[in-house]
Amino acid sequence: MVQNDFYLAVFDLVRLIPNGKVTSYGAIARCLGSPQAARMVGYAMNAAHQHDPEIPAHRVVNRMGMLSGKNHFAHITLMQELLEHEGHTIVQDQIQNFDLVFWNPQSIVA
C-alpha cells in the first residue's frame, strides 16, 4: 500500500471512531494490517487537518492514552479541549479511564 493510500485508509477508519471514544495509533495500524506502522498513522494524523470532510484526529492518542499529537493542532490546547467537549477527563495530557473509553477498530472488521 503506498503512503497516500495508507493515509486515506487511516482517515476512513478514524472517521468511524464514535464520539466519546478514542483509539491508538497502533490499534489503527493493526486494524489496517500493518502492525508496525503506528508511526505512519501518526504522520497521517498530522496531515489530517488539511482534509475535508473533517477527520477527528483528536480521538487518536498513543497506547497509554497520552495526547502525543497535541502539538500538531492549531493551538497547543485544542486537542484536549475537543476531547473534554466529548466528555473525557484529561490530567497531565493523559486521558483518564483510557481502558473504558478505548475503541478497538478491530471491532468493525470482526
NORHU-V255915 format. One record per residue. N is the residue number from 1. RES is the residue in one small letter. NEAR is the number of other ideal C-beta (glycine too) atoms within 8 Angstrom. Layout:
{{N	RES	NEAR} {N	RES	NEAR}}
This chain:
{{1	m	5} {2	v	5} {3	q	6} {4	n	6} {5	d	8} {6	f	14} {7	y	11} {8	l	8} {9	a	10} {10	v	14} {11	f	12} {12	d	8} {13	l	12} {14	v	16} {15	r	9} {16	l	8} {17	i	13} {18	p	6} {19	n	4} {20	g	7} {21	k	10} {22	v	15} {23	t	14} {24	s	12} {25	y	14} {26	g	10} {27	a	12} {28	i	16} {29	a	14} {30	r	11} {31	c	11} {32	l	11} {33	g	5} {34	s	10} {35	p	8} {36	q	5} {37	a	10} {38	a	12} {39	r	7} {40	m	12} {41	v	14} {42	g	11} {43	y	9} {44	a	12} {45	m	15} {46	n	9} {47	a	9} {48	a	11} {49	h	10} {50	q	4} {51	h	9} {52	d	3} {53	p	5} {54	e	5} {55	i	11} {56	p	9} {57	a	12} {58	h	9} {59	r	13} {60	v	14} {61	v	14} {62	n	8} {63	r	6} {64	m	6} {65	g	11} {66	m	9} {67	l	12} {68	s	7} {69	g	13} {70	k	12} {71	n	5} {72	h	8} {73	f	12} {74	a	4} {75	h	5} {76	i	6} {77	t	7} {78	l	11} {79	m	11} {80	q	11} {81	e	8} {82	l	10} {83	l	14} {84	e	10} {85	h	6} {86	e	9} {87	g	5} {88	h	11} {89	t	7} {90	i	12} {91	v	5} {92	q	4} {93	d	7} {94	q	11} {95	i	14} {96	q	9} {97	n	7} {98	f	12} {99	d	5} {100	l	5} {101	v	11} {102	f	12} {103	w	11} {104	n	7} {105	p	14} {106	q	9} {107	s	7} {108	i	7} {109	v	6} {110	a	4}}
